């Protein structure tokens, strides 16, 4: 909400469209493009900028020229046309005008909570971004418009991190509500003899993850979700798992860009069953990682593969460097905390009511490190570690001890 981006390619596209119609707009767009071209020539991956005042001054001229076109009843922007290219150009110009306005509004708010940078994005476009990193001041301006505010979530952990992002005021209250859920109805296991580090993503490691999934789901028939850090790993591990899965096991796999209907169809498959096992292969941070309620036996287990660290990219590295310069542990802010938030959201699909029973298994050696365990909710304090050799035994013991007599 408080960041803004402009693309060099949009300046050229709008300039080409307006060339026959407005010299003033074309001249302003050309000057803006020259600033961007100069930054582009000096940029390899990304470049931090300390000042864009001259560019912004010219951008005001761009905005003014486009406003004149929009207000002039005789301009191309207000004349009907049957030419599809002209109509497309008008739409692009109007969209670009709103992007310029939004960019200038953010520019007026720039302070030391921002970084300004240019980069070549993954689509090959050249972007200039005003990146709001430290959000507390901006959010605070909204919160101060009310008499009081309550921000709540089961994954606001570690709370100091979220207070820093959302409030910035040490005197604000932070309340950790005690859960009413019976802890004996859940089991949290850490499988530390497997790794999802990039340097360890090998055939042998994927085979081990697949074997873990089989051992966990063999401990009791039912519905499970398995969350992976990427679509590629999900697909690779599925290949190994299918080679050794039981005949009465069915797999569903999340796909990219699922429609609402496809999402609902996926979740509808998770119904209480008399026999057999259904496993949903999903991606952490995706549409099935939060906001879904599969109560009671509609879901009895979640397997989270890896600590969910975001992929390294320019924006994450800029975020990391921003906090490192302030002695605030940039890796935690850019990678570890956002990753563990996705882990907790994924694991939270299992226990939705006080009548639920289920297991949570976290697979990665890093979950054994204090830096990651410090983000665990208090309700996971009774976690146990396991290995591929004993995970099934531990889970069978749990299920035997917690199932009531009339349970299936």
GUMIVO-792346 format. One line per 8 residues: their letters; for each residue x, z, y of C-alpha. Coordinates in nm, 2 decimals, always signed. Layout:
<vogus>
A	X Z Y | ...
</vogus>
This chain:
<vogus>
XXXXXXXX	+0.00 +0.00 +0.00 | +0.28 +0.08 +0.24 | +0.52 -0.20 +0.14 | +0.51 -0.57 +0.25 | +0.67 -0.89 +0.13 | +0.71 -1.24 +0.28 | +0.85 -1.55 +0.09 | +1.06 -1.82 +0.24
XXXXXXXX	+0.88 -2.08 +0.04 | +0.55 -2.00 +0.22 | +0.71 -2.06 +0.56 | +0.81 -2.41 +0.45 | +0.47 -2.49 +0.28 | +0.26 -2.38 +0.58 | +0.50 -2.56 +0.82 | +0.46 -2.89 +0.63
XXXXXXXX	+0.08 -2.86 +0.64 | +0.07 -2.78 +1.01 | +0.32 -3.04 +1.13 | +0.06 -3.29 +1.24 | -0.16 -3.02 +1.40 | +0.05 -2.76 +1.59 | +0.39 -2.80 +1.74 | +0.40 -2.44 +1.85
XXXXXXXX	+0.32 -2.30 +1.51 | +0.57 -2.54 +1.34 | +0.85 -2.43 +1.58 | +0.79 -2.06 +1.52 | +0.78 -2.12 +1.14 | +1.10 -2.32 +1.16 | +1.28 -2.04 +1.34 | +1.15 -1.78 +1.09
XXXXXXXX	+1.27 -2.01 +0.80 | +1.62 -2.02 +0.96 | +1.65 -1.65 +0.95 | +1.55 -1.64 +0.59 | +1.78 -1.93 +0.50 | +2.08 -1.75 +0.65 | +2.00 -1.44 +0.44 | +1.95 -1.65 +0.14
XXXXXXXX	+2.29 -1.82 +0.17 | +2.46 -1.47 +0.17 | +2.25 -1.32 -0.11 | +2.34 -1.33 -0.48 | +2.09 -1.09 -0.64 | +1.97 -0.87 -0.35 | +2.10 -0.76 -0.01 | +2.00 -0.45 +0.19
XXXXXXXX	+1.93 -0.52 +0.55 | +1.97 -0.26 +0.83 | +1.78 -0.45 +1.10 | +1.53 -0.74 +1.12 | +1.42 -0.69 +1.48 | +1.49 -1.05 +1.58 | +1.31 -1.19 +1.28 | +1.01 -0.96 +1.35
XXXXXXXX	+1.00 -1.08 +1.72 | +0.97 -1.43 +1.60 | +0.72 -1.33 +1.34 | +0.49 -1.21 +1.63 | +0.52 -1.56 +1.77 | +0.42 -1.70 +1.43 | +0.12 -1.47 +1.42 | +0.01 -1.56 +1.77
XXXXXXXX	+0.04 -1.93 +1.71 | -0.17 -1.90 +1.39 | -0.43 -1.69 +1.57 | -0.47 -1.96 +1.83 | -0.53 -2.22 +1.56 | -0.79 -1.99 +1.40 | -0.97 -1.93 +1.73 | -0.97 -2.29 +1.84
XXXXXXXX	-1.30 -2.45 +1.72 | -1.15 -2.80 +1.74 | -0.84 -2.71 +1.53 | -0.79 -2.83 +1.18 | -0.86 -2.47 +1.06 | -1.22 -2.50 +1.18 | -1.30 -2.86 +1.11 | -1.48 -2.94 +0.78
XXXXXXXX	-1.30 -3.18 +0.56 | -1.36 -3.36 +0.23 | -0.99 -3.39 +0.16 | -0.89 -3.14 -0.11 | -0.53 -3.12 +0.01 | -0.63 -3.03 +0.36 | -0.87 -2.76 +0.23 | -0.60 -2.62 +0.01
XXXXXXXX	-0.36 -2.62 +0.31 | -0.62 -2.44 +0.52 | -0.66 -2.17 +0.26 | -0.28 -2.13 +0.22 | -0.24 -2.10 +0.60 | -0.51 -1.84 +0.63 | -0.36 -1.64 +0.34 | -0.02 -1.66 +0.50
XXXXXXXX	-0.16 -1.54 +0.83 | -0.30 -1.22 +0.67 | +0.04 -1.17 +0.50 | +0.22 -1.20 +0.83 | -0.02 -0.95 +0.99 | +0.02 -0.70 +0.71 | +0.40 -0.74 +0.73 | +0.40 -0.67 +1.10
XXXXXXXX	+0.18 -0.37 +1.06 | +0.42 -0.22 +0.81 | +0.72 -0.32 +1.03 | +0.58 -0.10 +1.31 | +0.59 +0.20 +1.07 | +0.95 +0.16 +0.95 | +1.15 +0.48 +0.93 | +1.41 +0.63 +0.70
XXXXXXXX	+1.16 +0.64 +0.41 | +1.20 +0.26 +0.39 | +1.46 +0.01 +0.26 | +1.46 -0.35 +0.38 | +1.60 -0.61 +0.14 | +1.60 -0.97 +0.05 | +1.62 -1.10 -0.31 | +1.57 -1.39 -0.54
XXXXXXXX	+1.27 -1.30 -0.75 | +1.21 -1.39 -1.12 | +1.01 -1.70 -1.02 | +1.30 -1.83 -0.81 | +1.14 -1.75 -0.48 | +1.33 -1.59 -0.19 | +1.16 -1.27 -0.07 | +1.20 -1.03 +0.22
XXXXXXXX	+1.06 -0.69 +0.15 | +0.98 -0.38 +0.34 | +0.99 -0.13 +0.06 | +0.84 +0.22 +0.11 | +1.03 +0.45 -0.12 | +0.97 +0.80 +0.00 | +0.59 +0.80 +0.01 | +0.51 +1.16 +0.11
XXXXXXXX	+0.49 +1.11 +0.48 | +0.25 +0.81 +0.45 | +0.03 +0.98 +0.20 | +0.04 +1.30 +0.41 | -0.11 +1.12 +0.71 | -0.41 +1.04 +0.49 | -0.43 +1.39 +0.35 | -0.43 +1.55 +0.70
XXXXXXXX	-0.75 +1.36 +0.79 | -0.93 +1.60 +0.56 | -0.96 +1.98 +0.55 | -0.82 +2.00 +0.20 | -0.72 +1.77 -0.09 | -0.69 +1.82 -0.46 | -0.47 +1.59 -0.66 | -0.50 +1.63 -1.04
XXXXXXXX	-0.38 +1.47 -1.35 | -0.25 +1.58 -1.69 | +0.07 +1.39 -1.63 | +0.18 +1.52 -1.29 | +0.51 +1.64 -1.45 | +0.76 +1.75 -1.35 | +0.55 +1.89 -1.07 | +0.84 +1.92 -0.82
XXXXXXXX	+0.89 +1.54 -0.85 | +0.52 +1.47 -0.78 | +0.50 +1.72 -0.49 | +0.80 +1.54 -0.34 | +0.63 +1.20 -0.37 | +0.27 +1.30 -0.28 | +0.30 +1.59 -0.05 | +0.66 +1.67 +0.06
XXXXXXXX	+0.55 +2.02 +0.16 | +0.70 +2.31 -0.03 | +0.42 +2.54 +0.08 | +0.15 +2.34 -0.10 | +0.00 +2.50 -0.41 | +0.09 +2.37 -0.75 | -0.14 +2.50 -1.03 | -0.08 +2.44 -1.40
XXXXXXXX	-0.41 +2.50 -1.57 | -0.40 +2.66 -1.92 | -0.54 +2.43 -2.19 | -0.84 +2.55 -2.38 | -0.74 +2.34 -2.68 | -0.65 +2.51 -3.00 | -0.28 +2.43 -3.05 | -0.31 +2.45 -3.43
XXXXXXXX	-0.51 +2.13 -3.42 | -0.22 +1.92 -3.31 | +0.13 +1.85 -3.43 | +0.41 +1.72 -3.21 | +0.72 +1.58 -3.39 | +1.04 +1.44 -3.25 | +1.21 +1.18 -3.46 | +1.57 +1.20 -3.33
XXXXXXXX	+1.74 +0.98 -3.60 | +1.63 +0.66 -3.44 | +1.71 +0.49 -3.11 | +1.56 +0.23 -2.88 | +1.87 +0.20 -2.65 | +1.95 -0.17 -2.57 | +2.28 -0.14 -2.75 | +2.10 -0.01 -3.07
XXXXXXXX	+1.82 -0.27 -3.09 | +1.93 -0.41 -3.42 | +1.76 -0.52 -3.74 | +1.85 -0.19 -3.91 | +1.70 +0.01 -3.62 | +1.38 -0.19 -3.62 | +1.35 -0.14 -4.00 | +1.39 +0.23 -3.95
XXXXXXXX	+1.11 +0.24 -3.68 | +0.88 +0.04 -3.91 | +0.95 +0.28 -4.20 | +0.87 +0.58 -3.97 | +0.54 +0.42 -3.88 | +0.46 +0.37 -4.25 | +0.56 +0.73 -4.34 | +0.34 +0.87 -4.06
XXXXXXXX	+0.04 +0.66 -4.13 | +0.07 +0.72 -4.50 | +0.04 +1.10 -4.45 | -0.33 +1.06 -4.38 | -0.56 +0.76 -4.36 | -0.72 +0.70 -4.02 | -0.67 +0.53 -3.69 | -0.34 +0.53 -3.51
XXXXXXXX	-0.19 +0.38 -3.19 | +0.18 +0.29 -3.17 | +0.33 +0.24 -2.82 | +0.64 +0.03 -2.77 | +0.86 -0.02 -2.46 | +0.81 -0.40 -2.46 | +0.61 -0.68 -2.62 | +0.92 -0.82 -2.79
XXXXXXXX	+1.01 -0.49 -2.97 | +0.64 -0.46 -3.07 | +0.64 -0.80 -3.23 | +0.98 -0.75 -3.39 | +0.89 -0.42 -3.55 | +0.56 -0.54 -3.66 | +0.73 -0.81 -3.87 | +0.93 -0.54 -4.06
XXXXXXXX	+0.62 -0.31 -4.09 | +0.40 -0.58 -4.24 | +0.66 -0.63 -4.52 | +0.60 -0.28 -4.65 | +0.25 -0.17 -4.54 | -0.02 -0.07 -4.77 | -0.30 -0.31 -4.88 | -0.57 -0.10 -4.71
XXXXXXXX	-0.39 -0.10 -4.38 | -0.50 -0.33 -4.09 | -0.31 -0.40 -3.77 | -0.44 -0.49 -3.42 | -0.19 -0.60 -3.16 | -0.22 -0.59 -2.78 | -0.17 -0.93 -2.62 | -0.07 -1.02 -2.26
XXXXXXXX	-0.35 -1.08 -2.01 | -0.63 -0.95 -2.23 | -0.98 -0.99 -2.07 | -1.22 -0.71 -2.03 | -1.41 -0.84 -2.33 | -1.10 -0.86 -2.55 | -1.01 -0.51 -2.45 | -1.35 -0.37 -2.54
XXXXXXXX	-1.34 -0.56 -2.87 | -1.00 -0.41 -2.95 | -1.12 -0.05 -2.88 | -1.45 -0.11 -3.07 | -1.24 -0.15 -3.39 | -1.14 +0.22 -3.37 | -1.44 +0.38 -3.54 | -1.45 +0.68 -3.78
XXXXXXXX	-1.37 +0.55 -4.13 | -1.42 +0.67 -4.48 | -1.10 +0.50 -4.61 | -0.82 +0.28 -4.50 | -0.59 +0.28 -4.20 | -0.61 +0.09 -3.87 | -0.30 +0.07 -3.65 | -0.30 -0.06 -3.30
XXXXXXXX	+0.03 -0.19 -3.17 | +0.04 -0.15 -2.80 | +0.28 -0.15 -2.50 | +0.35 +0.17 -2.30 | +0.22 +0.16 -1.95 | -0.04 -0.11 -2.05 | -0.41 -0.11 -2.05 | -0.43 +0.11 -2.37
XXXXXXXX	-0.18 +0.36 -2.24 | -0.42 +0.55 -2.01 | -0.79 +0.58 -1.93 | -0.93 +0.53 -2.29 | -1.12 +0.80 -2.48 | -1.11 +0.77 -2.86 | -1.26 +1.10 -2.96 | -1.25 +1.29 -3.28
XXXXXXXX	-1.16 +1.07 -3.58 | -1.16 +0.75 -3.38 | -0.79 +0.83 -3.32 | -0.59 +1.08 -3.52 | -0.23 +0.99 -3.42 | -0.01 +0.84 -3.15 | +0.35 +0.72 -3.22 | +0.55 +0.66 -2.90
XXXXXXXX	+0.86 +0.45 -2.95 | +1.13 +0.53 -2.69 | +1.12 +0.72 -2.36 | +0.95 +0.43 -2.17 | +1.23 +0.37 -1.92 | +1.14 +0.09 -1.68 | +1.35 -0.23 -1.71 | +1.65 -0.25 -1.48
XXXXXXXX	+1.57 -0.46 -1.18 | +1.66 -0.49 -0.82 | +1.38 -0.27 -0.70 | +1.47 +0.01 -0.95 | +1.83 -0.01 -0.85 | +1.75 +0.01 -0.48 | +1.53 +0.31 -0.56 | +1.81 +0.48 -0.76
XXXXXXXX	+2.07 +0.42 -0.48 | +1.82 +0.55 -0.21 | +1.79 +0.89 -0.39 | +2.16 +0.90 -0.50 | +2.26 +0.88 -0.13 | +2.04 +1.19 -0.07 | +2.19 +1.38 -0.37 | +1.85 +1.37 -0.54
XXXXXXXX	+1.95 +1.22 -0.88 | +1.85 +0.85 -0.85 | +1.83 +0.79 -1.22 | +1.56 +1.05 -1.26 | +1.35 +0.91 -0.97 | +1.39 +0.55 -1.06 | +1.39 +0.56 -1.44 | +1.35 +0.89 -1.63
XXXXXXXX	+1.04 +1.04 -1.46 | +0.84 +0.71 -1.45 | +0.93 +0.65 -1.81 | +0.83 +1.00 -1.93 | +0.51 +0.97 -1.74 | +0.42 +0.66 -1.96 | +0.52 +0.86 -2.27 | +0.28 +1.15 -2.18
XXXXXXXX	+0.00 +0.91 -2.09 | +0.04 +0.73 -2.42 | +0.06 +1.05 -2.62 | -0.25 +1.18 -2.43 | -0.48 +0.93 -2.60 | -0.49 +1.15 -2.91 | -0.63 +1.49 -2.79 | -0.93 +1.42 -2.57
XXXXXXXX	-1.17 +1.71 -2.65 | -1.14 +2.06 -2.80 | -1.28 +1.92 -3.12 | -1.01 +1.66 -3.17 | -0.73 +1.69 -3.43 | -0.42 +1.47 -3.42 | -0.05 +1.41 -3.44 | +0.20 +1.29 -3.17
XXXXXXXX	+0.53 +1.15 -3.29 | +0.80 +1.06 -3.04 | +1.07 +0.84 -3.18 | +1.41 +0.82 -3.00 | +1.72 +1.03 -3.00 | +1.69 +1.09 -2.63 | +1.38 +1.30 -2.67 | +1.62 +1.57 -2.80
XXXXXXXX	+1.80 +1.58 -2.47 | +1.72 +1.86 -2.22 | +1.67 +1.61 -1.94 | +1.38 +1.45 -2.12 | +1.23 +1.76 -2.28 | +1.21 +1.92 -1.93 | +0.93 +1.67 -1.86 | +0.72 +1.78 -2.17
XXXXXXXX	+0.40 +1.95 -2.09 | +0.38 +2.32 -2.19 | +0.14 +2.23 -2.47 | +0.43 +2.06 -2.65 | +0.64 +2.37 -2.65 | +0.58 +2.41 -3.03 | +0.73 +2.07 -3.11 | +0.94 +2.02 -3.42
XXXXXXXX	+1.21 +1.77 -3.50 | +1.20 +1.55 -3.81 | +1.38 +1.28 -3.99 | +1.27 +0.97 -4.17 | +1.32 +1.16 -4.49 | +1.09 +1.45 -4.41 | +0.84 +1.33 -4.15 | +0.57 +1.25 -4.41
XXXXXXXX	+0.61 +1.59 -4.58 | +0.57 +1.77 -4.24 | +0.26 +1.58 -4.15 | +0.10 +1.62 -4.49 | +0.15 +2.00 -4.46 | -0.01 +1.99 -4.11 | -0.31 +1.79 -4.23 | -0.36 +2.02 -4.53
XXXXXXXX	-0.34 +2.33 -4.31 | -0.58 +2.22 -4.04 | -0.85 +2.02 -4.21 | -1.17 +2.22 -4.25 | -1.34 +2.22 -4.60 | -1.61 +1.97 -4.52 | -1.37 +1.73 -4.37 | -1.32 +1.40 -4.56
</vogus>
